[in-house]
């Protein structure tokens, strides 16, 4: 049976990255102190126009923050190899900050989850620390960042 030309074109147009996006990816291992992931949480990531990838692991009952809001969160951040570079869970206390004072991937991503919710973010380098990384710190240049974030409150 021959495939119509359009089907072949569509198959060839599907890039490797889009294929990976459609694949089921296991949920992250939750750090001690994190709330639960909803049973119906998606296994695949969604991508925004900027290149941010995310999946809502628990829908929040409250409103979503705006870029100029201050949020209180618990978070866990790691690099591609699984190396944890920062975690409020490990410190045992949440953190509060204005969304417009953090990396662009956080500003964009946190506006996608409701208060009380949990989101997983995969932040490309250009929406993170870019070519500079964190000089003398744990994030190398051009690093992709992964975060598990619970939005405790919008202030």
N, C-alpha and C positions, 0 to 999 in steps of 0.2 A: 504494500500500500504506500503510495506517495503522500508526503506531507504537503499541504498547500504552502505556497511561498510565504504567506503571512505568518504561519505558524513557525516556520523555520527562522524567519527574521526575528520573531519575538523570542524564540529560544536562544538565538545568538546574541540578542540584545541584553539578556539577563546576565549581568556581570557577576563575577565571583563574590563581590561584597554584597550585592543584593541577594544572592543565593544564601550566603551566611546569615543575612538578616532574617530570612524566612525560616531558617532552621531553628529547631527547639534547642535552647541553651539552658542548662540547669540553673536553678536559682542559686544565689550565693549562699555560702555558709553564714549563718547569722552569728554575730558576735554575742558574747554574754551580755544580757541586759536588753537585747533588742526584742521588740514585740513580734507577733506572728505575721507570717505571710498569708494572704488569703488563699484558700484552696483554688479559687478560680483565676489566680494571677497568671498573666500570660507568660509563656515560655520564650517567646520571641521578642526582640526589641523593635521599637518604632524609631524611625529616624526623622529628624526635623530638617528643614531647608538648610540650616547652618552646619549640619553634620553631627549634631548631638544625637546620641542614641539613648533611649530610656525605656523603662517598663515600670508600670505602676504595680507594685507588689501588694499594696493595701490601699484601698480608696479611703480618703479621709471624709469625715462627716462635715467638716467645717469648710470655710471659704478658701480659695487659693490666694496666695500673696501676689502683690504687684511688685515691680522692680524696685520701687522706692520704699517698700515696707521693711520692717525689721522682723526677723524670724528667730525663733528658738528651735534648735534642732539637736538631734543626736546623729552622728555620722561615723562611717568607717570607710577609709580610703586606701586603695591598693593599686599597685602597678600591674602591668600585663603578666609578669611572672608570679603574681600572688603576694609579693612583698608589701606588707602594710606600712604605709608611710605616716599615717595619722589616724587617730580614732578617739572620739570623745567617749565612746563606750569604755575603752581601756583606761581613760583618765577618771571614769566614774562620774562625769558631770556633763550636762548638756552645755551648749554654747549659743549665744545670741549675737546677731550682727545684722546690719543693713544689707539687703540683697544687692544694692548697687555698689557695694564696696568689696565684692569678691570676684573671682574669675568669671568670665562671661558664661561658661558652661553651667555654673551654679545659678547665676542670675536667671538664665533661660529655663533651666530644668526645674527649679523650685516653683516656678509659676505654673507647672503642669500637675501638681499634686495638691490635694486638699489638706487642711489642718487635721491632724490625727492620722494622716496617711504615711505610706512608705514608698519610696521611689528608688530605683537603681539607675544610676547614670553612668554612661560610658562617654567620656569627654575627650574629643580629639585634641591634640596638642595646641592647635590654633585657638581653641576656646579655653585652654588651660594656661600653662606657664610658657608655652611656645619654645622658641629656640634657646631661651635663657635658662629654663628649668628653675630650680631654686638654688642659686649659687651657695655652695657650701652646705646645701640641705639634701634632703632625701629624694627629690624629684629631678631626674636627669633631663637634659635638653630634649625637646621633641617627644616627650613622654605622653602616652595616652593614659588617662586617669580613670579609675573606676571608683564609684561611691555607692554606698548604701546609705540612705538618709531617711530618718523619720522626722516629719514636720510636727513638732510639738505644739507650737503656737505662732500665730501671726499677730504682730503688735503694731 
